[in-house]
């Protein structure tokens, strides 16, 4: 249980940060954005080259172009970022899902099997709205949240999600990405590992776009436990779905005034 909240906070923080600082080989500091562009940080710096290379503060190697766009220098990273396969299988929430938790921020929620997973309201909704734990001693965890930050399309969400992994090569490894359809919704799916506090964890994530942002669910466990638990984690993240937005402390409608005759 010690990683339940800490991990969601750390992973969310890296995802939400849609820009990174980088230093070019000419010692020029730039800001690199998830949308695929970059800008010079210091007003007195100028860029007169057709292209150059740069390294982010977390070790990612990039190519910067004169038109202020950028790509990953590593061909494998570039392929992972630009060429996302499509899973044509139509995925749905598990039949055993008997409970729904809904977001307060958007029309999204998670259907889950309460015999396998327990849901807890988060203590800090900046990083998640709900935390999930698997059966006792299983070391299975998850978290869910929705963000009201307008995104142009699912690809923009994909760019930020993949960037949070590829931009931290010293601690993160991207293993699989795909577009998939879950509960009738187009989603982006990502499988990656991350080293935190000396331990390595494997994460399976789903994202879908909402009218004002996106919803995200992540299921994870220690990397050495992923193989035997992957199916159960997939069932959790495939519970992500459209749902009525949760209204806390919603007041009952005021009755109409009585007319006395």
DRENPA-3360 file (N, C-alpha, C; in nm, 2 decimals, always signed):
BEGIN
1 = XXXXXXXX = +0.08/-0.12/+0.00/+0.00/+0.00/+0.00/+0.08/+0.13/+0.00 ~ +0.21/+0.12/+0.03/+0.29/+0.24/+0.05/+0.31/+0.32/-0.08 ~ +0.29/+0.25/-0.20/+0.31/+0.32/-0.32/+0.18/+0.37/-0.38 ~ +0.07/+0.34/-0.32/-0.06/+0.36/-0.38/-0.08/+0.51/-0.42 ~ -0.06/+0.60/-0.33/-0.08/+0.74/-0.36/+0.05/+0.80/-0.42 ~ +0.16/+0.77/-0.37/+0.29/+0.83/-0.42/+0.31/+0.80/-0.56 ~ +0.28/+0.69/-0.61/+0.30/+0.66/-0.75/+0.21/+0.74/-0.84 ~ +0.08/+0.74/-0.81/-0.01/+0.82/-0.89/+0.03/+0.96/-0.90;
9 = XXXXXXXX = +0.07/+1.02/-0.79/+0.12/+1.16/-0.78/+0.24/+1.18/-0.87 ~ +0.34/+1.09/-0.87/+0.46/+1.10/-0.95/+0.43/+1.09/-1.09 ~ +0.35/+0.99/-1.13/+0.32/+0.96/-1.27/+0.24/+1.07/-1.33 ~ +0.13/+1.11/-1.25/+0.05/+1.22/-1.30/+0.13/+1.35/-1.32 ~ +0.22/+1.38/-1.23/+0.30/+1.50/-1.24/+0.38/+1.50/-1.37 ~ +0.44/+1.39/-1.40/+0.53/+1.38/-1.52/+0.44/+1.39/-1.65 ~ +0.32/+1.34/-1.64/+0.23/+1.34/-1.76/+0.17/+1.48/-1.78 ~ +0.13/+1.55/-1.67/+0.07/+1.68/-1.68/+0.17/+1.79/-1.72;
17 = XXXXXXXX = +0.30/+1.76/-1.70/+0.39/+1.86/-1.75/+0.42/+1.84/-1.89 ~ +0.35/+1.93/-1.97/+0.35/+1.91/-2.12/+0.46/+1.97/-2.19 ~ +0.56/+2.02/-2.11/+0.68/+2.08/-2.17/+0.80/+2.03/-2.09 ~ +0.92/+2.03/-2.16/+1.04/+2.00/-2.09/+1.15/+2.10/-2.13 ~ +1.25/+2.11/-2.05/+1.36/+2.20/-2.08/+1.47/+2.11/-2.15 ~ +1.54/+2.17/-2.25/+1.64/+2.10/-2.32/+1.76/+2.20/-2.35 ~ +1.88/+2.14/-2.36/+2.00/+2.22/-2.40/+2.05/+2.17/-2.53 ~ +2.07/+2.26/-2.62/+2.13/+2.23/-2.75/+2.28/+2.21/-2.74;
25 = XXXXXXXX = +2.34/+2.15/-2.85/+2.48/+2.13/-2.84/+2.55/+2.27/-2.85 ~ +2.48/+2.37/-2.89/+2.54/+2.51/-2.89/+2.52/+2.58/-2.76 ~ +2.47/+2.50/-2.66/+2.44/+2.56/-2.52/+2.33/+2.66/-2.52 ~ +2.23/+2.64/-2.60/+2.11/+2.72/-2.61/+2.00/+2.65/-2.53 ~ +1.94/+2.72/-2.44/+1.83/+2.66/-2.36/+1.70/+2.68/-2.43 ~ +1.62/+2.57/-2.45/+1.49/+2.57/-2.52/+1.39/+2.50/-2.43 ~ +1.26/+2.54/-2.46/+1.15/+2.47/-2.40/+1.09/+2.38/-2.51 ~ +1.07/+2.25/-2.48/+1.01/+2.16/-2.58/+0.87/+2.12/-2.54;
33 = XXXXXXXX = +0.77/+2.13/-2.63/+0.63/+2.11/-2.60/+0.58/+1.98/-2.66 ~ +0.49/+1.92/-2.58/+0.43/+1.79/-2.63/+0.36/+1.80/-2.76 ~ +0.31/+1.92/-2.80/+0.24/+1.94/-2.92/+0.34/+1.93/-3.04 ~ +0.47/+1.92/-3.02/+0.56/+1.90/-3.13/+0.64/+2.03/-3.17 ~ +0.63/+2.13/-3.09/+0.71/+2.26/-3.12/+0.80/+2.29/-3.01 ~ +0.89/+2.39/-3.03/+0.98/+2.43/-2.93/+1.01/+2.58/-2.94 ~ +1.06/+2.64/-2.84/+1.09/+2.78/-2.84/+1.22/+2.81/-2.76 ~ +1.29/+2.92/-2.79/+1.41/+2.96/-2.72/+1.37/+3.02/-2.59;
41 = XXXXXXXX = +1.44/+2.99/-2.48/+1.41/+3.04/-2.35/+1.46/+3.18/-2.33 ~ +1.58/+3.21/-2.38/+1.64/+3.34/-2.35/+1.63/+3.43/-2.47 ~ +1.59/+3.56/-2.45/+1.56/+3.65/-2.55/+1.68/+3.69/-2.64 ~ +1.80/+3.68/-2.58/+1.92/+3.72/-2.66/+1.98/+3.60/-2.74 ~ +1.92/+3.48/-2.73/+1.96/+3.37/-2.81/+1.89/+3.38/-2.95 ~ +1.97/+3.33/-3.05/+1.91/+3.32/-3.19/+1.94/+3.18/-3.24 ~ +1.86/+3.14/-3.34/+1.87/+3.01/-3.40/+1.88/+3.03/-3.55 ~ +1.99/+3.01/-3.61/+2.01/+3.03/-3.75/+2.05/+2.90/-3.83;
49 = XXXXXXXX = +2.04/+2.79/-3.76/+2.07/+2.66/-3.83/+1.95/+2.60/-3.89 ~ +1.97/+2.51/-3.98/+1.86/+2.43/-4.04/+1.81/+2.33/-3.94 ~ +1.90/+2.28/-3.86/+1.86/+2.19/-3.75/+1.97/+2.17/-3.65 ~ +1.94/+2.12/-3.53/+2.05/+2.10/-3.43/+2.00/+1.99/-3.34 ~ +2.08/+1.94/-3.25/+2.04/+1.84/-3.16/+2.03/+1.90/-3.02 ~ +1.95/+1.83/-2.93/+1.94/+1.88/-2.79/+1.91/+1.76/-2.70 ~ +1.94/+1.78/-2.58/+1.91/+1.68/-2.48/+1.82/+1.74/-2.37 ~ +1.71/+1.68/-2.33/+1.62/+1.73/-2.23/+1.69/+1.71/-2.09;
57 = XXXXXXXX = +1.63/+1.77/-1.99/+1.68/+1.77/-1.86/+1.67/+1.62/-1.80 ~ +1.59/+1.54/-1.86/+1.58/+1.40/-1.82/+1.65/+1.30/-1.91 ~ +1.72/+1.35/-2.01/+1.81/+1.26/-2.09/+1.76/+1.23/-2.23 ~ +1.64/+1.28/-2.27/+1.59/+1.24/-2.41/+1.67/+1.32/-2.51 ~ +1.70/+1.25/-2.62/+1.78/+1.32/-2.73/+1.68/+1.36/-2.84 ~ +1.69/+1.48/-2.88/+1.60/+1.54/-2.98/+1.67/+1.60/-3.10 ~ +1.60/+1.62/-3.21/+1.64/+1.70/-3.32/+1.55/+1.82/-3.33 ~ +1.60/+1.94/-3.33/+1.53/+2.06/-3.34/+1.54/+2.12/-3.48;
65 = XXXXXXXX = +1.43/+2.15/-3.54/+1.43/+2.21/-3.68/+1.41/+2.36/-3.68 ~ +1.45/+2.42/-3.79/+1.44/+2.57/-3.80/+1.30/+2.62/-3.79 ~ +1.20/+2.54/-3.84/+1.06/+2.58/-3.84/+1.00/+2.56/-3.70 ~ +1.08/+2.54/-3.60/+1.04/+2.53/-3.46/+0.96/+2.40/-3.43 ~ +0.98/+2.30/-3.51/+0.93/+2.16/-3.48/+1.05/+2.08/-3.43 ~ +1.01/+1.96/-3.37/+1.12/+1.87/-3.32/+1.07/+1.73/-3.34 ~ +1.17/+1.64/-3.34/+1.15/+1.49/-3.34/+1.25/+1.43/-3.25 ~ +1.22/+1.30/-3.21/+1.32/+1.23/-3.13/+1.43/+1.19/-3.22;
73 = XXXXXXXX = +1.55/+1.20/-3.16/+1.67/+1.16/-3.24/+1.68/+1.01/-3.25 ~ +1.64/+0.94/-3.15/+1.64/+0.79/-3.15/+1.53/+0.74/-3.24 ~ +1.57/+0.66/-3.34/+1.48/+0.61/-3.44/+1.36/+0.53/-3.38 ~ +1.40/+0.44/-3.28/+1.30/+0.36/-3.22/+1.20/+0.45/-3.14 ~ +1.25/+0.55/-3.07/+1.15/+0.65/-3.01/+1.07/+0.72/-3.11 ~ +1.12/+0.76/-3.22/+1.05/+0.83/-3.32/+0.94/+0.75/-3.38 ~ +0.97/+0.62/-3.40/+0.87/+0.53/-3.46/+0.76/+0.51/-3.36 ~ +0.79/+0.49/-3.23/+0.69/+0.47/-3.12/+0.60/+0.59/-3.11;
81 = XXXXXXXX = +0.66/+0.71/-3.13/+0.58/+0.84/-3.12/+0.49/+0.86/-3.24 ~ +0.54/+0.83/-3.36/+0.47/+0.86/-3.48/+0.38/+0.75/-3.54 ~ +0.41/+0.63/-3.52/+0.34/+0.52/-3.58/+0.27/+0.43/-3.48 ~ +0.14/+0.47/-3.45/+0.07/+0.39/-3.35/-0.03/+0.29/-3.41 ~ -0.01/+0.16/-3.39/-0.10/+0.07/-3.45/-0.24/+0.07/-3.39 ~ -0.34/+0.02/-3.47/-0.48/+0.02/-3.43/-0.52/-0.12/-3.40 ~ -0.57/-0.14/-3.28/-0.62/-0.27/-3.24/-0.77/-0.27/-3.28 ~ -0.81/-0.36/-3.37/-0.94/-0.37/-3.43/-1.04/-0.44/-3.34;
89 = XXXXXXXX = -0.99/-0.51/-3.24/-1.08/-0.58/-3.15/-1.16/-0.48/-3.07 ~ -1.29/-0.51/-3.05/-1.38/-0.42/-2.97/-1.38/-0.47/-2.83 ~ -1.32/-0.39/-2.74/-1.30/-0.43/-2.60/-1.42/-0.37/-2.52 ~ -1.45/-0.44/-2.41/-1.56/-0.40/-2.33/-1.52/-0.42/-2.18 ~ -1.60/-0.36/-2.09/-1.58/-0.38/-1.95/-1.61/-0.53/-1.92 ~ -1.55/-0.58/-1.81/-1.57/-0.72/-1.78/-1.72/-0.75/-1.74 ~ -1.77/-0.86/-1.77/-1.91/-0.90/-1.73/-1.92/-0.89/-1.58 ~ -1.82/-0.92/-1.51/-1.82/-0.93/-1.36/-1.82/-0.79/-1.30;
97 = XXXXXXXX = -1.81/-0.68/-1.37/-1.81/-0.55/-1.32/-1.94/-0.52/-1.26 ~ -1.94/-0.49/-1.12/-2.07/-0.47/-1.05/-2.08/-0.34/-0.99 ~ -1.98/-0.25/-1.01/-1.99/-0.12/-0.95/-1.93/-0.01/-1.04 ~ -1.97/+0.11/-1.02/-1.93/+0.22/-1.10/-1.88/+0.34/-1.01 ~ -1.76/+0.39/-1.04/-1.72/+0.52/-0.98/-1.71/+0.62/-1.09 ~ -1.76/+0.74/-1.06/-1.77/+0.84/-1.16/-1.69/+0.97/-1.12 ~ -1.65/+1.04/-1.23/-1.57/+1.16/-1.21/-1.65/+1.27/-1.17 ~ -1.60/+1.36/-1.09/-1.66/+1.49/-1.06/-1.63/+1.60/-1.16;
105 = XXXXXXXX = -1.54/+1.57/-1.25/-1.49/+1.67/-1.35/-1.55/+1.65/-1.49 ~ -1.58/+1.53/-1.52/-1.62/+1.50/-1.66/-1.72/+1.39/-1.66 ~ -1.77/+1.36/-1.78/-1.87/+1.25/-1.80/-1.79/+1.12/-1.83 ~ -1.72/+1.08/-1.72/-1.64/+0.95/-1.74/-1.64/+0.88/-1.60 ~ -1.61/+0.75/-1.61/-1.61/+0.67/-1.49/-1.54/+0.53/-1.51 ~ -1.54/+0.45/-1.41/-1.48/+0.32/-1.42/-1.57/+0.22/-1.36 ~ -1.60/+0.11/-1.44/-1.68/+0.00/-1.40/-1.58/-0.11/-1.35 ~ -1.60/-0.16/-1.23/-1.50/-0.25/-1.17/-1.57/-0.36/-1.10;
113 = XXXXXXXX = -1.50/-0.47/-1.08/-1.55/-0.59/-1.01/-1.51/-0.58/-0.87 ~ -1.60/-0.55/-0.78/-1.57/-0.53/-0.64/-1.52/-0.65/-0.56 ~ -1.53/-0.77/-0.63/-1.48/-0.89/-0.57/-1.33/-0.89/-0.59 ~ -1.28/-0.82/-0.69/-1.14/-0.82/-0.72/-1.07/-0.69/-0.69 ~ -1.14/-0.58/-0.69/-1.08/-0.44/-0.67/-1.16/-0.36/-0.57 ~ -1.09/-0.29/-0.49/-1.15/-0.19/-0.40/-1.12/-0.05/-0.44 ~ -1.22/+0.04/-0.44/-1.20/+0.18/-0.48/-1.21/+0.27/-0.36 ~ -1.11/+0.36/-0.36/-1.11/+0.46/-0.25/-1.10/+0.60/-0.32;
121 = XXXXXXXX = -1.18/+0.69/-0.26/-1.17/+0.83/-0.30/-1.03/+0.89/-0.26 ~ -0.97/+0.96/-0.36/-0.84/+1.01/-0.33/-0.83/+1.12/-0.23 ~ -0.72/+1.13/-0.15/-0.71/+1.23/-0.06/-0.67/+1.37/-0.12 ~ -0.62/+1.36/-0.25/-0.57/+1.48/-0.32/-0.62/+1.47/-0.46 ~ -0.73/+1.53/-0.50/-0.78/+1.52/-0.63/-0.70/+1.59/-0.74 ~ -0.59/+1.66/-0.70/-0.50/+1.71/-0.80/-0.43/+1.60/-0.88 ~ -0.41/+1.48/-0.82/-0.34/+1.37/-0.88/-0.42/+1.25/-0.91 ~ -0.54/+1.24/-0.85/-0.63/+1.13/-0.89/-0.76/+1.15/-0.82;
129 = XXXXXXXX = -0.87/+1.10/-0.88/-1.00/+1.11/-0.81/-1.03/+0.98/-0.73 ~ -0.98/+0.87/-0.79/-1.00/+0.74/-0.72/-0.87/+0.66/-0.72 ~ -0.84/+0.58/-0.62/-0.74/+0.49/-0.61/-0.80/+0.35/-0.61 ~ -0.73/+0.25/-0.66/-0.78/+0.11/-0.66/-0.67/+0.02/-0.60 ~ -0.71/-0.08/-0.53/-0.62/-0.19/-0.49/-0.69/-0.32/-0.52 ~ -0.60/-0.42/-0.55/-0.65/-0.55/-0.58/-0.66/-0.63/-0.45 ~ -0.68/-0.76/-0.46/-0.69/-0.85/-0.34/-0.57/-0.83/-0.25 ~ -0.59/-0.87/-0.12/-0.48/-0.86/-0.02/-0.36/-0.93/-0.07;
137 = XXXXXXXX = -0.24/-0.87/-0.05/-0.11/-0.93/-0.08/-0.09/-0.94/-0.24 ~ -0.18/-0.89/-0.32/-0.16/-0.90/-0.46/-0.07/-0.80/-0.52 ~ -0.05/-0.69/-0.45/+0.04/-0.58/-0.50/-0.02/-0.52/-0.63 ~ -0.15/-0.52/-0.65/-0.21/-0.46/-0.77/-0.27/-0.33/-0.73 ~ -0.24/-0.23/-0.81/-0.29/-0.09/-0.78/-0.35/-0.02/-0.91 ~ -0.41/+0.09/-0.89/-0.46/+0.16/-1.00/-0.51/+0.30/-0.95 ~ -0.53/+0.39/-1.05/-0.58/+0.52/-1.02/-0.66/+0.57/-1.14 ~ -0.75/+0.67/-1.11/-0.84/+0.72/-1.22/-0.86/+0.87/-1.20;
145 = XXXXXXXX = -0.86/+0.95/-1.30/-0.89/+1.09/-1.29/-0.93/+1.14/-1.43 ~ -1.00/+1.26/-1.43/-1.04/+1.33/-1.55/-0.98/+1.47/-1.54 ~ -0.94/+1.53/-1.65/-0.88/+1.66/-1.65/-0.96/+1.75/-1.74 ~ -0.99/+1.87/-1.70/-1.05/+1.97/-1.78/-0.95/+2.06/-1.84 ~ -0.88/+2.00/-1.94/-0.78/+2.08/-2.02/-0.80/+2.04/-2.16 ~ -0.86/+2.14/-2.24/-0.90/+2.11/-2.38/-0.79/+2.05/-2.46 ~ -0.82/+1.94/-2.53/-0.73/+1.88/-2.62/-0.79/+1.87/-2.76 ~ -0.71/+1.89/-2.86/-0.76/+1.90/-3.00/-0.82/+1.77/-3.04;
153 = XXXXXXXX = -0.75/+1.66/-3.01/-0.80/+1.53/-3.05/-0.72/+1.42/-2.96 ~ -0.75/+1.29/-2.99/-0.69/+1.19/-2.91/-0.54/+1.18/-2.94 ~ -0.50/+1.22/-3.06/-0.35/+1.23/-3.09/-0.28/+1.32/-2.99 ~ -0.34/+1.43/-2.96/-0.27/+1.53/-2.87/-0.26/+1.47/-2.73 ~ -0.36/+1.39/-2.69/-0.35/+1.32/-2.56/-0.24/+1.22/-2.57 ~ -0.23/+1.15/-2.68/-0.12/+1.05/-2.70/+0.01/+1.11/-2.70 ~ +0.03/+1.23/-2.76/+0.16/+1.29/-2.76/+0.21/+1.32/-2.62 ~ +0.12/+1.37/-2.53/+0.16/+1.40/-2.39/+0.19/+1.27/-2.32;
161 = XXXXXXXX = +0.11/+1.17/-2.34/+0.12/+1.05/-2.26/+0.26/+0.98/-2.30 ~ +0.28/+0.96/-2.43/+0.41/+0.90/-2.47/+0.53/+0.99/-2.43 ~ +0.51/+1.12/-2.44/+0.62/+1.21/-2.41/+0.66/+1.19/-2.26 ~ +0.56/+1.17/-2.17/+0.60/+1.15/-2.03/+0.69/+1.03/-2.01 ~ +0.69/+0.94/-2.10/+0.77/+0.82/-2.09/+0.90/+0.84/-2.17 ~ +0.89/+0.88/-2.30/+1.01/+0.89/-2.38/+1.10/+1.01/-2.33 ~ +1.04/+1.11/-2.26/+1.12/+1.22/-2.22/+1.19/+1.19/-2.08 ~ +1.17/+1.07/-2.03/+1.24/+1.03/-1.91/+1.31/+0.90/-1.93;
169 = XXXXXXXX = +1.40/+0.89/-2.03/+1.46/+0.75/-2.06/+1.55/+0.70/-1.95 ~ +1.59/+0.78/-1.85/+1.67/+0.74/-1.74/+1.59/+0.66/-1.64 ~ +1.45/+0.67/-1.64/+1.37/+0.60/-1.55/+1.26/+0.52/-1.61 ~ +1.23/+0.55/-1.74/+1.11/+0.49/-1.80/+1.14/+0.42/-1.93 ~ +1.06/+0.32/-1.96/+1.08/+0.24/-2.08/+0.94/+0.21/-2.14 ~ +0.92/+0.26/-2.27/+0.80/+0.24/-2.34/+0.80/+0.10/-2.40 ~ +0.69/+0.02/-2.38/+0.69/-0.12/-2.42/+0.58/-0.14/-2.53 ~ +0.47/-0.07/-2.52/+0.36/-0.10/-2.63/+0.27/+0.02/-2.63;
177 = XXXXXXXX = +0.22/+0.06/-2.75/+0.12/+0.16/-2.76/+0.02/+0.11/-2.87 ~ -0.10/+0.16/-2.86/-0.20/+0.13/-2.96/-0.32/+0.22/-2.94 ~ -0.40/+0.24/-3.05/-0.53/+0.29/-3.04/-0.62/+0.18/-3.03 ~ -0.72/+0.19/-2.95/-0.82/+0.08/-2.93/-0.96/+0.13/-2.91 ~ -1.06/+0.05/-2.92/-1.20/+0.09/-2.89/-1.24/+0.01/-2.77 ~ -1.28/+0.09/-2.67/-1.32/+0.03/-2.54/-1.46/+0.09/-2.50 ~ -1.55/+0.00/-2.48/-1.69/+0.04/-2.45/-1.74/+0.14/-2.55 ~ -1.71/+0.12/-2.67/-1.76/+0.20/-2.78/-1.69/+0.34/-2.80;
185 = XXXXXXXX = -1.58/+0.36/-2.72/-1.50/+0.49/-2.72/-1.36/+0.47/-2.78 ~ -1.32/+0.56/-2.87/-1.18/+0.55/-2.92/-1.09/+0.59/-2.80 ~ -0.99/+0.50/-2.78/-0.90/+0.53/-2.67/-0.75/+0.51/-2.71 ~ -0.66/+0.57/-2.64/-0.52/+0.54/-2.65/-0.47/+0.46/-2.54 ~ -0.40/+0.35/-2.57/-0.35/+0.26/-2.47/-0.20/+0.26/-2.47 ~ -0.14/+0.25/-2.35/+0.00/+0.26/-2.34/+0.05/+0.16/-2.23 ~ +0.16/+0.08/-2.26/+0.22/-0.01/-2.16/+0.36/+0.03/-2.15 ~ +0.40/+0.06/-2.02/+0.54/+0.11/-2.00/+0.59/+0.07/-1.86;
193 = XXXXXXXX = +0.71/+0.08/-1.84/+0.77/+0.06/-1.70/+0.84/+0.18/-1.65 ~ +0.84/+0.19/-1.52/+0.91/+0.31/-1.46/+0.97/+0.27/-1.33 ~ +1.09/+0.32/-1.31/+1.17/+0.30/-1.19/+1.15/+0.41/-1.09 ~ +1.10/+0.38/-0.97/+1.07/+0.48/-0.87/+1.12/+0.43/-0.74 ~ +1.20/+0.51/-0.67/+1.25/+0.48/-0.54/+1.32/+0.34/-0.54 ~ +1.39/+0.30/-0.64/+1.46/+0.18/-0.65/+1.39/+0.06/-0.69 ~ +1.25/+0.07/-0.70/+1.17/-0.04/-0.75/+1.12/-0.01/-0.89 ~ +1.10/-0.12/-0.97/+1.05/-0.10/-1.11/+0.90/-0.15/-1.11;
201 = XXXXXXXX = +0.82/-0.07/-1.17/+0.67/-0.10/-1.19/+0.64/-0.10/-1.33 ~ +0.54/-0.19/-1.37/+0.48/-0.19/-1.50/+0.34/-0.13/-1.50 ~ +0.31/-0.04/-1.59/+0.18/+0.03/-1.60/+0.11/+0.00/-1.73 ~ -0.02/-0.01/-1.72/-0.11/-0.02/-1.83/-0.21/+0.09/-1.82 ~ -0.22/+0.18/-1.92/-0.30/+0.30/-1.92/-0.40/+0.30/-2.03 ~ -0.52/+0.36/-2.01/-0.61/+0.39/-2.11/-0.65/+0.54/-2.10 ~ -0.67/+0.61/-2.21/-0.71/+0.75/-2.21/-0.83/+0.77/-2.32 ~ -0.93/+0.85/-2.28/-1.02/+0.89/-2.39/-1.05/+1.04/-2.37;
209 = XXXXXXXX = -1.09/+1.10/-2.49/-1.11/+1.24/-2.49/-1.25/+1.27/-2.45 ~ -1.27/+1.38/-2.37/-1.40/+1.43/-2.33/-1.42/+1.57/-2.40 ~ -1.54/+1.62/-2.37/-1.57/+1.75/-2.43/-1.47/+1.86/-2.39 ~ -1.42/+1.85/-2.27/-1.33/+1.96/-2.22/-1.20/+1.91/-2.18 ~ -1.16/+1.79/-2.21/-1.03/+1.74/-2.17/-1.02/+1.59/-2.20 ~ -0.98/+1.51/-2.10/-0.96/+1.37/-2.11/-0.98/+1.30/-1.98 ~ -1.01/+1.17/-1.99/-1.01/+1.08/-1.87/-0.90/+0.97/-1.89 ~ -0.85/+0.93/-1.77/-0.73/+0.84/-1.77/-0.74/+0.74/-1.66;
217 = XXXXXXXX = -0.71/+0.62/-1.69/-0.70/+0.52/-1.59/-0.57/+0.44/-1.60 ~ -0.51/+0.41/-1.49/-0.38/+0.34/-1.49/-0.39/+0.22/-1.39 ~ -0.35/+0.10/-1.44/-0.33/-0.01/-1.35/-0.19/-0.05/-1.35 ~ -0.14/-0.09/-1.23/+0.01/-0.12/-1.22/+0.04/-0.21/-1.11 ~ +0.16/-0.27/-1.12/+0.22/-0.36/-1.02/+0.37/-0.36/-1.04 ~ +0.43/-0.43/-0.95/+0.58/-0.45/-0.96/+0.60/-0.53/-1.09 ~ +0.71/-0.49/-1.16/+0.74/-0.55/-1.29/+0.75/-0.70/-1.29 ~ +0.80/-0.76/-1.19/+0.82/-0.90/-1.18/+0.68/-0.97/-1.16;
225 = XXXXXXXX = +0.58/-0.90/-1.13/+0.45/-0.96/-1.10/+0.35/-0.93/-1.22 ~ +0.40/-0.86/-1.32/+0.30/-0.82/-1.43/+0.25/-0.94/-1.51 ~ +0.33/-1.03/-1.55/+0.29/-1.14/-1.63/+0.17/-1.21/-1.58 ~ +0.17/-1.25/-1.45/+0.06/-1.33/-1.39/-0.06/-1.24/-1.36 ~ -0.04/-1.11/-1.36/-0.15/-1.02/-1.32/-0.20/-0.93/-1.44 ~ -0.14/-0.94/-1.56/-0.17/-0.85/-1.67/-0.32/-0.86/-1.70 ~ -0.38/-0.98/-1.71/-0.52/-1.00/-1.75/-0.61/-0.92/-1.65 ~ -0.58/-0.93/-1.52/-0.67/-0.87/-1.42/-0.65/-0.71/-1.43;
233 = XXXXXXXX = -0.53/-0.66/-1.46/-0.52/-0.52/-1.48/-0.59/-0.47/-1.60 ~ -0.58/-0.55/-1.71/-0.65/-0.52/-1.83/-0.80/-0.50/-1.81 ~ -0.86/-0.59/-1.72/-1.00/-0.59/-1.69/-1.03/-0.45/-1.62 ~ -0.94/-0.41/-1.53/-0.96/-0.29/-1.46/-0.96/-0.17/-1.56 ~ -0.86/-0.16/-1.64/-0.85/-0.04/-1.72/-0.95/-0.04/-1.84 ~ -1.00/-0.16/-1.87/-1.11/-0.16/-1.98/-1.25/-0.13/-1.92 ~ -1.25/-0.10/-1.79/-1.37/-0.05/-1.73/-1.39/+0.10/-1.75 ~ -1.29/+0.16/-1.81/-1.31/+0.31/-1.83/-1.42/+0.33/-1.94;
241 = XXXXXXXX = -1.51/+0.42/-1.91/-1.62/+0.44/-1.99/-1.69/+0.58/-1.97 ~ -1.78/+0.61/-2.06/-1.86/+0.73/-2.04/-1.95/+0.70/-1.92 ~ -1.98/+0.80/-1.84/-2.07/+0.79/-1.73/-2.12/+0.93/-1.69 ~ -2.24/+0.93/-1.62/-2.29/+1.06/-1.58/-2.19/+1.12/-1.48 ~ -2.16/+1.25/-1.49/-2.07/+1.32/-1.40/-2.13/+1.32/-1.26 ~ -2.04/+1.28/-1.16/-2.08/+1.28/-1.02/-2.10/+1.42/-0.97 ~ -2.21/+1.45/-0.91/-2.24/+1.58/-0.85/-2.25/+1.56/-0.70 ~ -2.14/+1.61/-0.63/-2.13/+1.60/-0.48/-2.22/+1.70/-0.42;
249 = XXXXXXXX = -2.29/+1.66/-0.31/-2.38/+1.75/-0.24/-2.48/+1.83/-0.32 ~ -2.53/+1.76/-0.42/-2.62/+1.83/-0.51/-2.75/+1.85/-0.44 ~ -2.80/+1.97/-0.44/-2.92/+2.01/-0.37/-3.04/+1.96/-0.45 ~ -3.14/+1.92/-0.38/-3.27/+1.88/-0.44/-3.33/+2.00/-0.51 ~ -3.40/+1.98/-0.62/-3.47/+2.09/-0.68/-3.57/+2.16/-0.59 ~ -3.58/+2.29/-0.60/-3.67/+2.37/-0.52/-3.81/+2.34/-0.57 ~ -3.90/+2.30/-0.48/-4.04/+2.27/-0.53/-4.11/+2.40/-0.57 ~ -4.20/+2.39/-0.66/-4.27/+2.51/-0.71/-4.36/+2.56/-0.60;
257 = XXXXX = -4.38/+2.70/-0.60/-4.46/+2.76/-0.49/-4.60/+2.71/-0.50 ~ -4.66/+2.69/-0.38/-4.80/+2.65/-0.37/-4.89/+2.76/-0.39 ~ -5.00/+2.73/-0.46/-5.10/+2.84/-0.48/-5.22/+2.80/-0.40 ~ -5.26/+2.89/-0.32/-5.37/+2.87/-0.23/-5.49/+2.94/-0.29 ~ -5.60/+2.87/-0.29/-5.73/+2.93/-0.34/-5.82/+2.96/-0.23;
% end
